[in-house]
Amino acid sequence: MYRLFKRFVCIAVIFIATGFLLSDSTTHAESQDEGDGQLVHVIPIEKEVERGLEAFLRRTTSEAAEENVDHIIFEINTPGGRVDAANNIGALLQGVDIPMTAYIRSQALSAGSYIALFSDQIYMNPQATMGASGVVTGDGTAADDKAQSYWIEAMGSAAEAKGRDRLYAEAMANADIDLPEYNAPSGSYLTLGPASALEVGYSEGTVNHRTELLEELGLANATVEEIEVTIAEEVARFLTNSAVVSILLSLAGLGLILELYSPGFGVAGSVGVLSILLFFYGHTIAGFAGQEAFILLILGIGLIVAEFFVPGGILGGLGALGVLGSLFMATPNPRQLSISLLIALIITIGVAIYLFQRIGLEKGVFKYIILNDSETPERGYISNQNRHELTHQTGTTLTPLRPAGTALINGERLDVVSEGNFIARDQQITVEKVAGSRIVVRERKEEDN
């Protein structure tokens, strides 16, 4: 167990060091030639909208403010994503004092359209679309009325805050709004193309590429910096995905169970430890987990390891609570983590039951903590003395047998039992059979002589 703990610490140190190296990598692409003194940051909003994107935008908008950037261009191409992440991003953008333009390169759907509405200006590529923002659950079904009502209001308010007609933003999230002139009759969500977005005032223009956009904004001679997602942030966005979190926690549970059935510390244990480290690495780089969460994790694992040397169950229980608490401290979404933990628990229990049925408790670490010896006669263990030699021997009852009592057989005082009938004192008896320590007798008749 001590070697296991040492390996975990070594892996943790290496992983953290690697994380610092990755997180310190270059975050800006090469700038264009020096312009007229104006500085523009181009920030991509791509892939799924989730908490990793939120952390990326928090960093990049903060850096833009620190560098006194004159204009921010968000280049958007996203199918949407999580409502909670979109809400947080919207609140973040509301606090940005720098002029912002959203350039929809391909699609700004669902949560992506909500983010675009917080920009001061929206431009679209000729093939771009925005809208289709209905709220659905993880299994693809419509969310409940409460969630739908909240999201419709949020979409309308985001549009209204930038001087846009809230009707069309609400129609993107409310299928009951009838707008047949924009191919959105009742029962379908509104999706705007470049022409319709320009017509309803949701787009300031249609441009083919960024250079054209910069000319439209009067920034053709500005210095443009393309902000890139670091390798660490790319990894963090992947690792904080809810589906990936479920996989990591399941692998951690499976690694623990398989390691218990394996001699020494091998591949299964390494995969389990690495899965936990990846979970914390992703959430740390994304800005959700602080040092306190990782410290609590180390402390929890240390207590679990100590349980093997200090029996009693208290340290192990505290250690398990510490690990569980560190997971919740590291996540921005306790509800989603609870679901992921439940999935991991079901998988782990299922595998544990399967291994127990197939292997039992005779492998791996179990053989050191479970006594498998059996007390057999071959190993010198005898629970009681068999008296088969008394069979058919005769004797005399010393007490009445009702049906148990005492008799004298071959000069030895023994506890005996009759076949069920009463036998008086000082009667002649015969041993009928011996079953372990149970000596069964019957009264001798005259014809037995």
ABEGO torsion letter per residue (X at the ends): XAAAAAAAAAAAAAAAAAAAAAAABBABBBBBBBBAGBBBBBBBBBEBBBAAAAAAAAAAAAAAAAAGBABBBBBBBBAEEBAAAAAAAAAAAAABABBBBBBBAABBBEAAAAAAAABABBBBBAABBBEGABBBBAAGBBBBAAAAAAAAAAAAAAAAAAGBBAAAAAAAABAABBBAAAGBBBGBBBBBBAAAAAAAGABAEBBABAAAAAAAAGAAABBBBBBBBBAAAAAAAAAABAAAAAAAAAAAAAAAAAAAABBEBBAAAAAAAAAAAAAAAAAAAAGABBAAAAAAAAAAAAAAAAAAABBGGAAAAAAAAAAAAAAAAABABAAAAAAAAAAAAAAAAAAAAAAAAAAEAABEAAAAABBABBBBAAAGBBABBBAAAABGBBBBBABBBOABEBBBBGGBBBBBBBAGBBBBBGBBBBBABBBEABBBBBBBBAAAX
